[in-house]
């Protein structure tokens, strides 16, 4: 009996603890800019890569996805301006997600007619300093205080602003691996992405579906 107990304890020491990847549960886009997901470093069957998926203007993207530590883990590319006067989407990229100068200028003119007062030299200047180009999310693994506390610094940024917070790879009630992405729009400052981290052990990909760990 003692021998069985000994081998049972020995086996437990070699059992690998299952850690989830950071899980994004919602992208809350409060801006008039629509985005396409053009890069996702998750290599599992749950990846959003090459799936032609959009985060529409003034809407929530509620499909959960995982973040892998990479350079970067996710890229959201601005592809259209939602014109509130006409209620239409004004795409300013071509079929390869590259800027179309004429379409961009058309969107810029519609933006000005909507009553925005901030001055820009031209449409490209507007794109750089108000839309802010791509939004990128980058998790970086950083060990803090050794083995027991495992924290990860995560950044979200565009050409205008950047925001950083901490994820916790601890188990149980101390785990903080579930995120909400927020894209806010300021009349003068433009688009500013932020992150909100909530309790949860993240998730794993199993047979093409994301399974949450609690």
Secondary structure in CASP SS format (residue, H / E / C, confidence):
PFRMAT SS
TARGET T0000
AUTHOR 0000-0000-0000
METHOD secondary structure of the structure
MODEL  1
X C 1.00
X H 1.00
X H 1.00
X H 1.00
X H 1.00
X H 1.00
X H 1.00
X H 1.00
X H 1.00
X H 1.00
X H 1.00
X H 1.00
X H 1.00
X H 1.00
X C 1.00
X C 1.00
X C 1.00
X C 1.00
X C 1.00
X C 1.00
X E 1.00
X E 1.00
X E 1.00
X E 1.00
X E 1.00
X E 1.00
X E 1.00
X E 1.00
X E 1.00
X C 1.00
X C 1.00
X C 1.00
X E 1.00
X E 1.00
X E 1.00
X E 1.00
X E 1.00
X E 1.00
X E 1.00
X E 1.00
X C 1.00
X C 1.00
X C 1.00
X C 1.00
X C 1.00
X C 1.00
X C 1.00
X C 1.00
X C 1.00
X C 1.00
X C 1.00
X C 1.00
X C 1.00
X E 1.00
X E 1.00
X C 1.00
X C 1.00
X C 1.00
X E 1.00
X E 1.00
X E 1.00
X C 1.00
X C 1.00
X C 1.00
X E 1.00
X E 1.00
X E 1.00
X C 1.00
X C 1.00
X C 1.00
X C 1.00
X C 1.00
X C 1.00
X E 1.00
X E 1.00
X E 1.00
X E 1.00
X E 1.00
X E 1.00
X E 1.00
X E 1.00
X E 1.00
X E 1.00
X C 1.00
X C 1.00
X C 1.00
X C 1.00
X E 1.00
X E 1.00
X E 1.00
X E 1.00
X C 1.00
X E 1.00
X C 1.00
X C 1.00
X C 1.00
X C 1.00
X C 1.00
X E 1.00
X C 1.00
X H 1.00
X H 1.00
X H 1.00
X H 1.00
X H 1.00
X H 1.00
X H 1.00
X H 1.00
X H 1.00
X H 1.00
X H 1.00
X H 1.00
X H 1.00
X C 1.00
X C 1.00
X C 1.00
X C 1.00
X C 1.00
X C 1.00
X C 1.00
X C 1.00
X C 1.00
X H 1.00
X H 1.00
X H 1.00
X H 1.00
X H 1.00
X H 1.00
X H 1.00
X H 1.00
X H 1.00
X C 1.00
X C 1.00
X C 1.00
X E 1.00
X E 1.00
X E 1.00
X E 1.00
X E 1.00
X E 1.00
X E 1.00
X E 1.00
X E 1.00
X C 1.00
X C 1.00
X C 1.00
X C 1.00
X C 1.00
X C 1.00
X E 1.00
X E 1.00
X E 1.00
X E 1.00
X E 1.00
X E 1.00
X E 1.00
X E 1.00
X C 1.00
X C 1.00
X C 1.00
X C 1.00
X E 1.00
X E 1.00
X E 1.00
X E 1.00
X E 1.00
X E 1.00
X E 1.00
X C 1.00
X C 1.00
X C 1.00
X H 1.00
X H 1.00
X H 1.00
X C 1.00
X E 1.00
X C 1.00
X E 1.00
X E 1.00
X E 1.00
X E 1.00
X E 1.00
X E 1.00
X E 1.00
X E 1.00
X E 1.00
X C 1.00
X C 1.00
X C 1.00
X E 1.00
X E 1.00
X E 1.00
X E 1.00
X E 1.00
X E 1.00
X E 1.00
X E 1.00
X E 1.00
X C 1.00
X E 1.00
X C 1.00
X C 1.00
X E 1.00
X E 1.00
X E 1.00
X E 1.00
X C 1.00
X C 1.00
X E 1.00
X E 1.00
X E 1.00
X E 1.00
X C 1.00
X C 1.00
END
